Amino acid sequence: MLYDATTRLAEAALRCRARLGGSPALRQRLLCADSPGRARIWLHAASVGELTSARVVVDALAARHPLLVTTNSETGRAMAQGWGLPARLAPLDLPGALDRFLDATEPQLALTVEGEFWPLRSRRLAERGVAQAMIGARMSERSAATWTRLPRVIRPMLGRIDALSAQDQASEARLLNLGLPARSLLPRLDLKLLAPAAEAPPPDDPLRDRTILAASTHEGEDAPILDAFARLLAHRPDLRLIVAPRHPRRAEAIAALIAARGLPFTRRSDGAAEATDGAVLLADTLGEMSCWYVRAGICLVGGSLTDHGGHTPWEPAARRCALLRGPHYANFVEAFDALQAAGAAEAVTADTLADTLARLVGQPAEARAMGTRARDVLVTRAGDPAALVARLDDLAQGRTTPDMTGG
């Protein structure tokens, strides 16, 4: 009752503000002017990151049902529109705005990516018989502790969820403890891994075997990488190196390091598309890292030789790269530990890098096997979205129990 009263007062104040020159974003979230069209599925994602992670599921559902995307950010809205989907800013958790939105859209399924819990939205959907689902659901230890103090708020919301796929085992356990019905659980999926896992890996290629990539390097990492490469060339003049800095603005400084070692090099910004034997390609452009993963059979993940926490190993794993990481990988501890346990990644330091690279380029079958194991780990951890998509399809068609006929 307190929440209802508060939201009604807040909505009255915000509508007054919108009439007196409020931003277009506020007017859209209050549904003061334009209204959305009908959609069988209302998919909500906070912003760009959440929406990107769910792309595989979004595409699968959009191919089968009228779907409307809402986000909390204008950049997220623009991204969805760029995918060719109807998109708008989400209605605020206010009674009038929600009612106007639901009157216009009449969804069968409200699907949330990762995790937002809005009491009024949850109740209004339930009152209209709209199925509710979450994918990639997250619940941190800190958030769980907060919700534990509000059981009369979180428990009813979780109890209304018809289907939920958690991002990880810990989140799943916390959600169950807070009141999620066990019957609502779907297989866990790490949404962020679905897109890399769907990438087709490049075929085996002797040229890949002798091409090394230093991906997303930071200041302090390029010099030891170049020193290691220069050592290798004394015995293997056919090797190639691609240096792709995290920030292309460092390109001039890296070019000076390369020149100081007497290494020939070309620059992507000058039009070069690949390294040549015994030379370095300085990949000093943005948005092309996937190209370099395809060209190189061995990848040193940057941000790990110096203390930057490391970058994702999953993109190179998708392309079957043998993975190397330095001593600083706090951002991806679980990922690298799993990859190393599977024999898909190795730890190096600035001092051991040259020897490790020499072994891998000298034993291409070993490097290829590492790359294959890296992709296998990725695919296993990503999971298969087919069962999840099938269950969401059931809910979107008004089937509250799974369709076992295959229809």
C-alpha positions in Angstrom: 0.0 0.0 0.0 2.8 2.4 0.9 4.6 1.6 -2.4 1.3 2.1 -4.4 0.7 5.4 -2.7 4.2 6.6 -3.2 4.3 5.7 -6.9 1.0 7.4 -7.6 2.3 10.6 -6.0 5.6 10.3 -7.9 3.8 9.8 -11.2 1.6 12.8 -10.7 4.7 15.0 -10.1 6.6 13.5 -13.1 3.6 13.9 -15.5 3.4 17.6 -14.5 7.2 17.9 -15.1 6.8 16.2 -18.5 4.0 18.6 -19.5 6.2 21.6 -18.6 9.0 20.7 -20.9 10.4 17.4 -19.6 12.8 15.5 -21.8 11.6 13.3 -24.6 13.0 10.3 -22.7 10.9 11.1 -19.7 7.8 11.5 -21.8 8.4 8.2 -23.5 8.9 6.4 -20.1 5.7 7.9 -18.9 3.9 7.1 -22.2 2.7 10.7 -22.4 2.7 10.8 -26.2 3.6 7.9 -28.4 2.4 4.4 -27.6 4.0 1.1 -28.7 2.4 -1.4 -30.9 1.3 -4.8 -29.9 3.9 -7.4 -29.2 3.7 -11.0 -28.1 7.0 -10.7 -26.2 8.1 -7.8 -24.1 11.9 -8.2 -23.7 13.6 -5.8 -21.3 17.3 -5.3 -20.9 18.9 -2.6 -18.9 21.4 -1.4 -21.5 23.9 -2.3 -24.2 25.8 -5.0 -22.3 22.7 -6.9 -21.2 21.2 -6.7 -24.7 24.4 -7.7 -26.4 24.8 -10.8 -24.2 21.2 -11.9 -25.1 21.5 -11.5 -28.8 21.4 -15.2 -29.7 18.1 -15.6 -27.7 16.7 -12.3 -28.9 17.2 -13.3 -32.5 15.7 -16.7 -32.0 12.6 -15.3 -30.4 12.2 -12.4 -32.8 12.2 -14.8 -35.7 9.1 -16.5 -34.3 7.1 -13.8 -32.5 6.3 -10.1 -32.6 8.8 -8.7 -30.0 9.3 -5.3 -28.4 12.6 -4.4 -26.7 12.7 -1.9 -23.9 15.9 -0.6 -22.2 16.7 1.9 -19.5 19.2 3.7 -21.7 19.0 5.5 -25.0 22.1 3.8 -26.3 20.5 0.4 -25.6 17.4 1.5 -27.4 19.4 2.6 -30.4 21.3 -0.7 -30.5 18.0 -2.7 -30.6 16.7 -0.5 -33.3 19.9 -1.0 -35.2 19.1 -4.7 -35.2 15.8 -4.0 -36.9 13.7 -4.5 -33.8 11.0 -2.2 -32.4 12.5 -0.6 -29.3 11.8 2.1 -26.8 12.6 3.2 -23.3 11.0 1.1 -20.6 8.0 2.4 -18.8 8.7 3.6 -15.3 7.4 1.4 -12.4 4.4 3.7 -12.0 0.8 2.5 -12.2 -0.4 4.8 -15.0 2.7 4.3 -17.2 2.6 0.6 -16.8 -1.1 0.3 -17.5 -0.8 2.4 -20.6 2.2 0.4 -21.8 0.5 -3.0 -21.2 -2.8 -1.8 -22.7 -1.0 -0.9 -25.9 1.3 -4.0 -26.1 -0.8 -6.8 -24.7 2.2 -9.2 -24.3 1.9 -12.9 -23.5 5.4 -13.0 -22.1 7.5 -10.4 -20.2 11.2 -11.5 -20.5 13.9 -9.7 -18.4 17.7 -10.1 -19.1 20.0 -10.5 -16.2 17.9 -9.1 -13.4 15.7 -6.2 -12.4 13.0 -6.6 -9.8 10.2 -4.0 -10.0 7.3 -4.7 -7.5 4.6 -2.9 -9.4 5.6 -4.3 -12.8 5.7 -7.8 -11.4 2.2 -7.5 -9.9 0.6 -5.7 -12.9 1.9 -8.5 -15.2 0.5 -11.2 -12.9 -2.9 -9.5 -12.7 -3.1 -9.5 -16.5 -2.0 -13.2 -16.7 1.3 -12.3 -18.5 3.9 -15.0 -18.1 7.2 -13.7 -16.6 10.7 -15.1 -17.2 14.3 -14.1 -16.7 17.4 -15.2 -18.5 21.0 -14.9 -17.4 19.7 -14.0 -14.0 22.3 -12.6 -11.6 22.0 -12.2 -7.8 25.2 -11.0 -6.1 25.9 -11.8 -2.4 25.4 -8.2 -1.5 22.1 -7.9 -3.3 20.9 -11.1 -1.8 21.7 -9.7 1.7 19.7 -6.6 0.9 16.7 -8.6 -0.3 16.8 -10.9 2.7 15.7 -7.9 4.8 12.7 -7.4 2.5 11.1 -10.9 2.2 7.6 -9.5 1.7 8.8 -7.7 -1.4 11.1 -10.1 -3.1 9.3 -13.4 -2.3 6.1 -12.5 -4.2 8.1 -11.3 -7.2 10.1 -14.4 -7.4 7.0 -16.5 -6.9 5.4 -15.0 -10.0 8.3 -16.0 -12.3 7.4 -18.9 -14.6 10.8 -19.6 -15.9 14.3 -18.5 -14.9 17.8 -19.4 -16.2 20.5 -18.3 -13.9 23.9 -17.0 -15.0 25.8 -19.2 -12.5 25.3 -21.7 -9.7 25.8 -19.1 -6.9 23.1 -16.8 -8.3 20.7 -19.7 -8.7 21.2 -20.8 -5.1 20.6 -17.3 -3.8 17.4 -16.9 -5.8 16.1 -20.2 -4.6 16.9 -19.2 -1.0 15.0 -15.9 -1.5 11.9 -17.6 -2.7 12.2 -18.6 -6.4 10.1 -21.8 -6.9 12.4 -24.7 -8.0 9.8 -25.6 -10.7 10.7 -22.4 -12.5 14.3 -23.2 -13.0 15.7 -23.7 -16.5 19.2 -24.9 -17.3 21.9 -22.3 -16.4 23.3 -20.3 -19.3 26.1 -17.8 -19.4 24.6 -15.5 -22.0 27.9 -13.6 -22.6 29.4 -16.8 -24.0 26.6 -17.7 -26.4 27.7 -15.4 -29.1 31.4 -16.4 -29.0 30.3 -20.1 -28.9 28.2 -19.6 -32.0 31.2 -18.3 -34.0 32.5 -20.7 -36.6 36.2 -21.4 -35.9 38.8 -21.1 -38.7 40.2 -24.2 -40.2 43.7 -25.5 -39.5 46.2 -23.5 -41.4 50.0 -23.7 -41.4 50.1 -19.9 -41.6 48.1 -19.6 -38.4 50.5 -22.0 -36.7 53.3 -19.5 -37.1 51.4 -16.4 -36.4 51.3 -15.0 -32.8 48.8 -12.4 -31.6 49.3 -10.1 -28.6 45.7 -9.0 -28.0 44.6 -5.9 -26.2 48.1 -5.0 -24.9 48.7 -2.3 -22.3 51.7 0.0 -21.7 54.6 -2.1 -20.4 53.6 -5.3 -22.2 54.7 -4.5 -25.8 58.4 -4.4 -25.0 58.7 -7.9 -23.5 56.5 -9.3 -26.3 58.7 -7.7 -29.0 61.9 -8.9 -27.2 60.5 -12.5 -27.2 59.6 -12.3 -30.9 63.0 -10.9 -31.8 64.6 -13.9 -30.0 62.4 -16.4 -31.9 63.3 -14.9 -35.3 66.9 -15.9 -34.8 65.8 -19.5 -35.2 62.4 -19.1 -37.0 62.6 -16.2 -39.5 59.2 -17.3 -40.9 57.3 -16.3 -37.8 54.8 -13.4 -37.7 53.6 -11.2 -34.9 50.4 -9.1 -34.6 50.4 -6.5 -31.9 46.9 -5.2 -31.2 46.9 -2.6 -28.4 43.9 -2.1 -26.2 44.1 1.7 -27.0 45.1 2.5 -30.6 46.3 5.9 -29.4 49.4 4.2 -28.1 50.3 3.2 -31.7 53.1 5.7 -32.1 54.8 4.6 -28.9 54.6 1.0 -30.0 55.9 1.8 -33.4 59.0 3.4 -31.8 59.5 0.2 -29.7 59.4 -1.9 -32.8 61.8 0.3 -34.7 64.2 0.4 -31.8 64.5 -3.4 -32.1 65.2 -3.3 -35.8 62.0 -5.3 -36.6 60.2 -4.6 -39.9 56.6 -3.7 -39.5 53.5 -2.5 -41.2 50.4 -0.8 -39.8 46.8 -1.6 -40.2 45.9 2.1 -40.3 48.1 2.3 -43.4 46.1 -0.5 -45.1 48.1 -3.6 -44.1 45.9 -6.6 -43.7 48.3 -9.2 -42.2 51.8 -9.6 -41.0 54.5 -10.9 -43.3 57.3 -13.4 -42.5 59.7 -12.1 -39.9 57.7 -8.9 -39.4 55.2 -7.3 -37.1 51.7 -6.0 -38.0 50.7 -3.2 -35.7 46.9 -3.5 -35.5 46.3 0.1 -34.6 42.5 0.3 -35.4 39.4 -0.3 -33.4 36.7 -3.0 -33.9 38.8 -5.6 -35.8 40.1 -7.9 -33.1 38.1 -10.8 -34.4 40.1 -10.6 -37.6 43.3 -11.1 -35.7 42.0 -14.0 -33.7 41.3 -15.8 -37.0 44.8 -15.1 -38.3 46.7 -16.3 -35.3 47.0 -19.7 -33.8 48.6 -18.5 -30.6 47.2 -15.6 -28.5 48.7 -13.9 -25.5 45.8 -12.2 -23.7 46.8 -8.7 -22.9 46.3 -6.8 -19.6 47.9 -9.8 -17.9 51.6 -9.2 -18.1 51.1 -6.0 -16.3 48.5 -5.4 -13.6 45.3 -4.7 -15.5 43.4 -7.8 -14.5 43.5 -9.4 -17.9 41.0 -9.4 -20.7 38.5 -12.1 -21.9 39.9 -15.4 -23.1 36.6 -16.4 -24.7 36.9 -14.5 -27.9 40.2 -16.1 -28.9 39.0 -19.5 -27.5 36.0 -19.3 -30.0 38.6 -19.2 -32.8 40.6 -22.1 -31.4 43.6 -20.1 -30.4 46.1 -21.6 -28.0 45.9 -19.2 -25.0 48.7 -17.6 -22.9 48.1 -15.3 -20.0 50.4 -13.4 -17.6 50.3 -13.4 -13.8 47.6 -10.7 -13.6 44.2 -12.1 -14.5 41.9 -11.2 -11.6 39.1 -10.2 -14.0 38.9 -13.7 -15.4 40.2 -16.0 -12.6 37.4 -18.6 -13.0 37.7 -18.6 -16.7 41.4 -19.0 -16.9 41.4 -21.6 -14.2 38.9 -23.7 -16.1 40.9 -23.3 -19.3 44.2 -24.2 -17.7 42.7 -27.3 -16.0 41.6 -28.4 -19.5 45.1 -27.9 -20.9 43.8 -25.0 -23.1 45.8 -22.2 -21.6 49.2 -21.7 -20.0 50.7 -19.1 -17.6 53.7 -17.1 -18.7 55.8 -14.2 -17.4 57.9 -11.7 -19.4 60.9 -14.0 -18.7 59.3 -17.2 -19.8 57.3 -15.9 -22.7 60.0 -16.6 -25.4 60.6 -20.2 -24.3 56.8 -21.0 -24.2 56.3 -19.4 -27.7 59.3 -21.3 -29.1 57.8 -24.6 -27.9 54.3 -23.9 -29.3 55.5 -22.7 -32.7 57.9 -25.7 -32.8 55.0 -28.1 -32.0 52.0 -26.9 -34.0 50.0 -30.0 -33.2 50.2 -29.2 -29.5 49.1 -25.6 -30.1 46.2 -26.7 -32.3 45.1 -29.2 -29.6 45.2 -26.4 -27.0 43.0 -24.2 -29.3 40.5 -27.1 -29.8 40.3 -27.7 -26.0 39.8 -23.9 -25.4 36.8 -23.9 -27.8 35.4 -27.1 -26.2 35.6 -25.4 -22.7 33.8 -22.4 -24.1 31.0 -24.4 -25.8 30.4 -26.4 -22.6 30.3 -23.4 -20.4 28.0 -21.4 -22.7 25.5 -24.2 -22.7 22.8 -25.0 -25.4 20.1 -22.3 -25.6 17.7 -24.6 -27.4 15.8 -25.8 -24.3 15.6 -22.3 -22.9 14.3 -20.9 -26.2 11.7 -23.7 -26.5 10.4 -22.9 -23.0 10.1 -19.2 -23.7 8.4 -20.1 -27.0 5.8 -22.1 -25.0 5.2 -19.2 -22.6 4.9 -16.7 -25.5 2.2 -18.9 -27.0 0.3 -19.1 -23.7 1.4 -22.6 -22.8 2.3 -22.6 -19.1 3.6 -26.1 -19.2 6.3 -27.2 -21.7 5.0 -28.5 -25.1 6.2 -32.1 -25.3 4.9 -32.6 -28.8 7.6 -30.7 -30.6 5.0 -28.3 -32.1 
